[in-house]
Amino acid sequence: MRKLSFITLVVLAMLVISCNRDLSENNEKEPHTLEEIEVPEDFDWRTYNNVSFELKGGFNSLIEIASVSGKTVYHRAYLEKDKTLNVTVPIPNFETEVKIRYMGKEVVLDLNGSILTQEF
């Protein structure tokens, strides 16, 4: 009998607690359409940054610019021996580093400059 009384008391307490109205007042009207949303004039809608690369290698081979995990390849090109490849690649804003693959070598570069240079 005591167990049943305790269970009943717990269930009643849960009902009383969960059935409270939200009394917080929100005077701001929430937007319901895209036109109602107020966006600052200087808001940047881009989801990527254009990053410039200067890449040079000692052999004719493919070169890849990819995410650090290697799952996403952002750019793939043919790099000629002793010639500099200048390329601008759109990289998602959330990336802070990229991996460059060339002739079996992998180099991770921080995306902290306007032009990233790598020589193999």
C-alpha positions in Angstrom: 0.0 0.0 0.0 2.8 2.4 0.8 4.4 1.7 -2.6 1.2 2.5 -4.4 0.8 5.8 -2.4 4.4 6.8 -3.2 3.9 6.1 -6.9 0.7 8.0 -7.0 2.4 11.0 -5.2 5.2 10.9 -7.8 2.9 10.8 -10.7 0.8 13.7 -9.3 3.9 15.8 -8.7 5.1 15.2 -12.3 1.7 16.2 -13.6 1.6 19.4 -11.6 5.2 20.4 -12.6 4.8 19.6 -16.3 1.5 21.4 -16.7 2.7 24.9 -15.8 2.2 27.7 -18.4 5.1 29.5 -19.7 4.8 32.8 -17.9 7.9 34.5 -19.5 6.8 37.5 -21.6 8.2 37.9 -25.0 7.3 41.2 -26.4 9.2 40.7 -29.7 7.2 39.4 -32.6 8.8 36.3 -34.0 9.2 36.4 -37.8 7.1 33.9 -39.8 8.4 34.6 -43.3 11.9 35.3 -44.7 10.8 38.9 -45.6 10.1 39.6 -41.9 13.7 38.7 -40.8 15.9 41.7 -40.1 19.5 41.2 -41.2 22.3 43.8 -40.6 23.5 45.5 -43.8 27.1 44.3 -43.2 26.1 40.6 -42.8 28.2 38.3 -44.9 26.1 35.6 -46.6 29.0 33.7 -48.0 29.6 30.2 -46.7 33.1 30.0 -48.2 36.3 31.9 -48.6 38.4 32.1 -51.8 41.9 30.9 -50.8 44.8 31.4 -53.2 47.5 28.8 -53.5 51.0 28.8 -55.0 52.1 25.3 -55.4 55.4 24.0 -56.9 56.8 20.5 -57.3 59.8 18.6 -58.7 57.8 16.1 -60.8 54.9 16.0 -63.2 52.0 14.7 -61.1 48.5 15.3 -59.8 48.0 17.5 -56.8 44.9 17.6 -54.6 43.7 20.2 -52.1 41.3 18.4 -49.7 39.8 18.6 -46.2 42.1 17.4 -43.4 39.9 14.3 -43.1 40.5 13.7 -46.8 36.8 13.1 -47.4 36.2 16.2 -49.5 38.5 17.2 -52.4 38.2 20.9 -53.1 40.6 21.0 -56.1 42.6 18.6 -58.2 45.1 19.7 -60.9 48.1 18.5 -62.9 51.3 20.1 -61.5 54.1 20.3 -64.0 57.7 19.9 -63.0 59.4 23.0 -61.6 56.4 25.2 -62.6 54.3 27.2 -60.1 50.6 26.4 -60.1 48.6 29.5 -59.0 45.0 28.6 -58.2 42.2 30.2 -56.2 39.9 27.6 -54.5 36.6 28.2 -52.6 37.0 26.6 -49.2 34.1 26.4 -46.7 34.2 28.9 -43.8 34.3 26.1 -41.2 37.6 24.8 -42.4 40.7 26.0 -40.6 43.2 23.7 -42.4 43.5 21.9 -45.7 45.5 18.9 -46.7 47.6 19.0 -49.9 48.5 15.6 -51.5 51.3 15.3 -54.0 53.3 12.2 -55.1 52.3 10.3 -52.0 53.2 13.2 -49.6 50.6 14.9 -47.5 51.0 18.4 -46.0 48.5 20.2 -43.8 48.3 24.0 -44.2 46.6 26.5 -41.9 44.2 28.8 -43.7 45.5 31.9 -42.1 47.0 33.9 -45.0 45.8 35.4 -48.2 48.2 33.3 -50.3 49.3 29.9 -49.2 52.6 28.7 -50.6 53.9 25.1 -50.7 56.9 23.6 -52.5 57.4 19.9 -52.8 
